[in-house]
């Protein structure tokens, strides 16, 4: 593709749904007929293991989804440009740390999106992350909230909006216990719902719809 977009999903804090977001964004992108490459940059390789269908020496591996391929950072950095130009989007799942290696990795991106949970200590952490992104000369696409629970978080999200302003994305990813269940099954959330024949009512599919909205927001921001 002439305009392959390299998108990092990054926060130096763990437990903010980075890997979950990469998995479900990749699924949403491929539903829109986009070719996606997922690159796991974390040494734990949780994202790489999630999509694994076979182990071989190929630098780019297939998944159970026709338009999603995956690899690790170690394999990716040795790829020739012609090997990645057929992808519309490349999603990078980064480790929760700011190290020299991570700094070098993020310089390769066109844009970075930062997932965050809501909490009193998160604002200070977000400033460090966004300052680092800016320092590396990479565009901040936005910050998006994950694991949102309206009964706990409605007031604090307004504080976030006042501080982050236009940097806080419109889409909010709600908390769902289905995330853990779907990951145990090795499936993106929507694929898990379809396999289990979960009725498409507003409440149960809220997280699926949210990732669809997030994918649309990211695609719009990458144009």
C-alpha positions as CSV (number, residue, x, y, z in Angstrom):
1,X,0.0,0.0,0.0
2,X,1.2,3.5,-0.8
3,X,0.0,4.8,2.5
4,X,0.7,2.1,5.0
5,X,0.1,3.5,8.5
6,X,2.3,2.5,11.4
7,X,0.4,2.8,14.6
8,X,1.8,2.4,18.1
9,X,-0.4,1.5,21.1
10,X,1.7,2.6,24.1
11,X,1.6,3.5,27.7
12,X,4.4,3.0,30.2
13,X,1.8,1.8,32.7
14,X,0.7,-1.9,32.7
15,X,-2.8,-3.1,33.0
16,X,-4.4,-0.5,30.7
17,X,-5.6,-2.9,28.0
18,X,-2.8,-2.2,25.4
19,X,-2.7,-5.8,24.1
20,X,-6.5,-6.2,24.3
21,X,-6.9,-3.0,22.3
22,X,-4.4,-4.1,19.6
23,X,-6.2,-7.5,19.2
24,X,-9.6,-6.0,18.9
25,X,-8.6,-3.1,16.8
26,X,-6.9,-5.5,14.4
27,X,-10.2,-7.5,14.2
28,X,-12.2,-4.3,13.6
29,X,-9.8,-3.2,10.8
30,X,-9.9,-6.5,9.0
31,X,-13.7,-6.3,9.1
32,X,-13.4,-3.1,7.1
33,X,-11.4,-5.0,4.5
34,X,-8.0,-3.6,5.7
35,X,-4.9,-5.7,5.6
36,X,-3.3,-5.6,9.1
37,X,0.1,-6.6,10.5
38,X,0.3,-6.9,14.3
39,X,3.8,-6.5,15.7
40,X,4.4,-7.6,19.3
41,X,7.3,-5.5,20.7
42,X,7.0,-6.9,24.2
43,X,9.4,-9.7,25.3
44,X,6.5,-11.4,27.0
45,X,5.0,-11.9,23.5
46,X,1.4,-12.1,24.8
47,X,0.0,-10.6,21.5
48,X,2.2,-12.8,19.4
49,X,1.1,-15.9,21.3
50,X,-2.6,-14.9,21.1
51,X,-2.5,-14.9,17.3
52,X,-0.2,-17.9,16.9
53,X,-1.5,-20.6,14.5
54,X,1.9,-22.2,13.7
55,X,5.5,-21.9,14.6
56,X,8.0,-21.5,11.7
57,X,10.9,-19.4,10.6
58,X,8.8,-17.1,8.4
59,X,9.2,-13.4,9.5
60,X,5.5,-12.8,8.9
61,X,3.0,-15.4,10.2
62,X,-0.7,-15.9,9.3
63,X,-3.5,-15.9,11.8
64,X,-7.0,-17.4,11.8
65,X,-8.2,-14.2,10.1
66,X,-7.4,-13.8,6.4
67,X,-6.5,-10.1,6.6
68,X,-4.5,-10.2,9.9
69,X,-0.9,-11.3,10.0
70,X,1.5,-11.0,12.9
71,X,5.1,-11.0,13.9
72,X,7.5,-9.8,16.6
73,X,9.6,-6.7,16.7
74,X,12.8,-8.8,16.3
75,X,11.4,-10.3,13.1
76,X,9.8,-7.1,11.9
77,X,13.0,-4.9,12.0
78,X,14.7,-7.2,9.5
79,X,11.8,-7.0,7.0
80,X,12.3,-5.2,3.7
81,X,10.0,-2.3,2.8
82,X,8.4,-4.4,0.0
83,X,7.4,-7.0,2.6
84,X,5.2,-4.6,4.6
85,X,3.9,-2.3,1.8
86,X,0.9,-4.6,1.2
87,X,-0.5,-3.8,4.6
88,X,-2.9,-0.9,5.2
89,X,-2.2,-0.7,8.9
90,X,0.6,-2.0,11.1
91,X,-0.3,-2.1,14.8
92,X,2.5,-2.2,17.3
93,X,1.9,-3.6,20.8
94,X,4.6,-1.9,23.1
95,X,5.8,-3.0,26.5
96,X,4.8,-0.9,29.6
97,X,8.2,0.9,30.0
98,X,10.1,3.9,28.7
99,X,13.5,2.5,27.8
100,X,16.1,3.3,25.2
101,X,14.9,0.4,23.1
102,X,11.3,1.6,23.3
103,X,12.3,5.1,22.3
104,X,14.1,3.7,19.2
105,X,11.0,1.6,18.3
106,X,8.5,4.4,18.5
107,X,10.6,6.6,16.2
108,X,9.4,4.2,13.4
109,X,5.7,5.1,13.9
110,X,3.5,7.5,12.1
111,X,1.2,8.0,15.1
112,X,0.8,6.7,18.6
113,X,-2.4,6.1,20.6
114,X,-2.3,5.9,24.4
115,X,-4.8,3.7,26.3
116,X,-5.4,4.7,29.9
117,X,-7.6,3.7,32.8
118,X,-9.1,6.5,35.0
119,X,-7.5,7.3,38.3
120,X,-5.9,10.0,40.3
121,X,-2.3,8.9,39.5
122,X,-2.9,8.4,35.8
123,X,-2.7,12.1,34.8
124,X,0.9,12.5,35.9
125,X,1.8,9.3,34.1
126,X,0.1,10.4,31.0
127,X,2.1,13.6,30.9
128,X,5.3,11.6,31.0
129,X,4.2,9.4,28.2
130,X,2.9,12.2,26.0
131,X,6.0,14.3,26.6
132,X,8.2,11.3,25.6
133,X,6.2,10.8,22.4
134,X,6.6,14.5,21.5
135,X,10.3,14.3,22.3
136,X,10.7,11.4,19.8
137,X,9.0,13.5,17.1
138,X,6.0,11.2,16.7
139,X,2.4,12.4,16.3
140,X,0.1,11.7,19.3
141,X,-3.1,10.5,17.8
142,X,-4.9,10.7,21.1
143,X,-5.6,9.1,24.5
144,X,-8.5,6.7,24.9
145,X,-10.1,5.4,28.1
146,X,-10.4,1.7,28.7
147,X,-12.2,-0.4,31.4
148,X,-14.7,2.5,31.9
149,X,-17.4,2.0,34.5
150,X,-20.0,4.8,34.6
151,X,-21.0,4.4,38.2
152,X,-17.3,4.9,39.3
153,X,-15.8,7.0,36.6
154,X,-18.3,9.6,35.4
155,X,-16.8,12.4,37.5
156,X,-13.1,11.6,36.9
157,X,-13.5,11.4,33.2
158,X,-14.7,15.0,33.2
159,X,-11.4,15.9,35.0
160,X,-9.5,14.1,32.3
161,X,-11.4,16.0,29.6
162,X,-10.6,19.3,31.2
163,X,-6.9,18.5,31.3
164,X,-6.4,16.6,28.1
165,X,-9.0,18.5,26.0
166,X,-8.8,17.5,22.4
167,X,-6.2,14.9,23.1
168,X,-8.8,12.7,24.8
169,X,-10.6,10.7,22.2
170,X,-14.4,10.5,21.9
171,X,-14.5,6.7,22.1
172,X,-14.5,5.2,25.6
173,X,-14.0,1.4,26.0
174,X,-16.3,0.0,28.7
175,X,-15.2,-2.5,31.3
176,X,-16.3,-6.1,30.4
177,X,-15.6,-9.4,32.1
178,X,-15.9,-10.9,28.6
179,X,-12.4,-9.7,27.8
180,X,-10.8,-12.4,30.0
181,X,-13.1,-15.1,28.8
182,X,-12.5,-14.3,25.2
183,X,-8.7,-14.2,25.7
184,X,-8.8,-17.6,27.4
185,X,-10.5,-18.9,24.2
186,X,-7.9,-17.1,22.0
187,X,-10.5,-15.0,20.3
188,X,-11.2,-11.3,19.8
189,X,-14.3,-10.3,21.7
190,X,-16.6,-10.1,18.7
191,X,-15.5,-13.5,17.4
192,X,-16.0,-14.9,20.9
193,X,-19.5,-13.5,21.0
194,X,-20.4,-14.9,17.6
195,X,-19.0,-18.3,18.5
196,X,-21.1,-18.3,21.8
197,X,-24.2,-16.9,20.0
198,X,-24.4,-14.0,22.4
199,X,-27.5,-11.9,21.5
200,X,-26.6,-8.6,19.9
201,X,-28.3,-6.4,22.5
202,X,-27.0,-3.0,23.5
203,X,-25.4,-4.0,26.9
204,X,-23.6,-7.2,26.0
205,X,-22.2,-5.9,22.7
206,X,-21.3,-2.5,24.1
207,X,-17.5,-3.3,24.2
208,X,-17.6,-4.6,20.6
209,X,-19.4,-1.5,19.4
210,X,-16.8,0.6,21.3
211,X,-13.9,-1.0,19.5
212,X,-15.6,-0.5,16.2
213,X,-16.0,3.2,17.0
214,X,-12.4,3.4,18.1
215,X,-11.2,1.8,14.9
216,X,-13.3,4.4,12.9
217,X,-11.8,7.2,15.0
218,X,-8.3,6.0,14.4
219,X,-8.9,5.5,10.6
220,X,-10.3,9.0,10.4
221,X,-7.3,10.4,12.3
222,X,-4.8,8.6,10.0
223,X,-6.2,10.1,6.8
